[in-house]
């Protein structure tokens, strides 16, 4: 007779499991399955570990070494980062506001530069500066207010 109970599907391994393994459990790389090893992403490991201010200098140094091999990167992190039960790191969000594409276009035309440069100018200056540039370009007041939001 067949068993009707379903076997539970193994929990997928996430980036946070690797972070915990690096900081807390210090598991050996060979203890991970091939499927788990495939989910190891060097970029994401760097990103999430760098959110913790205690590790910034270590992460900066290791990123400069430019490891391509995931195993080596994992082992170096396990060696360099001190063992700790606290694996929480606050996610740091960007606080810069993006300029509207229309405003960036006006600034790019005014300075005869690329949109990327124009966005940089806008992020470095205040709203009054942008308002003056838009007024100089002949944009009406209602449109300026809309672009400054």
Residue pairs with C-beta under 8 A, 6 or more apart in sequence:
12 39
13 32
13 33
13 35
13 36
13 39
14 39
15 39
15 41
15 44
15 45
15 48
16 48
16 87
17 36
18 39
18 40
18 45
18 74
19 45
19 48
19 49
19 87
19 89
20 87
21 27
21 74
21 78
22 45
22 49
22 74
22 77
22 78
22 81
23 81
23 83
23 84
23 86
23 87
24 83
24 84
24 85
24 87
26 78
26 83
29 37
29 71
29 74
29 75
32 40
37 70
37 71
40 70
40 74
42 67
42 68
42 70
42 73
45 73
45 74
45 77
46 59
46 62
46 63
48 89
49 55
49 59
49 77
49 81
49 89
50 56
50 59
50 60
51 89
51 90
51 91
51 92
52 89
55 81
55 89
58 80
58 81
62 73
62 76
62 77
62 80
65 76
67 73
67 76
96 123
97 123
98 119
99 107
99 118
99 119
99 122
99 123
99 130
100 147
100 149
101 115
102 147
103 122
103 130
103 134
103 147
103 148
104 115
104 118
104 119
104 122
105 115
105 118
106 133
106 134
106 137
106 139
106 147
107 113
107 118
107 121
107 122
107 130
107 133
108 114
108 115
108 117
108 118
109 137
110 133
110 136
110 137
111 117
111 118
111 121
113 121
122 130
127 148
130 147
130 148
131 144
131 148
134 143
134 144
134 147
135 144
139 147
